[in-house]
Amino acid sequence: MTLAQIKKFLEKKNLCPLKHLGQNFLIDENICLQIVSYLKTPIKEAVYEIGPGLGVLTEHLINQGRKITAFELDMGYCRHLANLFSRDQLTVVHGDVMNTLVEHPAPQGLIGNLPYNITTPLLLEIGKFSDLPKELVITIQKEVGDRLLACQNTKDYGATTVFLQHLFRITIKRTLTPDVFYPQPKVQSAILRLERKEPYPSQEQRSKFHHFVKIGFSQRRKKLRNTLNIPLDERPQHIDVKDWWQLFLKYRSSL
Ligand code: SAM
């Protein structure tokens, strides 16, 4: 959809983009096509879309021959999407994705221009899904992307970095300037692809690993001897992702 089409649609439906729901719509068709092209999940496999909004990504996914399950909180857009596509092509799940996602079986692929206010909790939730999705293609705030991609010994390196980098190979596909959205957000965005590493830990192990790392990073200046009660005089940011996992396997019972 072009900017003019989006504005016309919103006016006709008496809708106004809601800031608290992170409603910044993509208005560049080429970028929509590019995002969809990053998704390598085979066409017949289940794909979930988070926050479809006006359906600018949904449309291209469906044109590829995919069947999509889309999670959207705003009823106005749920109705719009249900009118736009057949039930065969699209299942719309109305509600807060933080509650509705866990009620569904894990998909192979997940895509979305994510509402920025729930990006990190949502990714952590996905990381604890019963089965881990094989692939995520997400547009997020660049600053959050920097944290997911961070290396050890940097200020961006934290518990979320360690947890998600242990589960996924994370790459940045490109950055986006605010002018490709309507309304324009105040921040830069980034498109990331997360590919599941094999083999991956069980749901229970993932949950315990996240807890372990979170406690380790709860006080960055303190040595792990003091936070995790383990015989190690290192600070959490000095330990790489592989070593974090080894520490977890060795000392998980100490918590
Ligand atoms: N995919 C569209 C696009 O790229 O133009 C819209 C993306 S917009 C950044 C985020 C979308 O997520 C909005 O449609 C918003 O209503 C929806 N949303 C926000 N919070 C949500 C939540 N907790 N659960 C489900 N959807 C949510």
Boltz pocket constraint, residues with backbone or C-beta under 6 A from the ligand:
constraints:
  - pocket:
      binder: B
      contacts: [[A, 20], [A, 21], [A, 22], [A, 23], [A, 24], [A, 25], [A, 26], [A, 50], [A, 51], [A, 52], [A, 53], [A, 54], [A, 55], [A, 56], [A, 57], [A, 71], [A, 72], [A, 73], [A, 74], [A, 77], [A, 95], [A, 96], [A, 97], [A, 98], [A, 112], [A, 113], [A, 114], [A, 115], [A, 116], [A, 118]]
      max_distance: 6.0
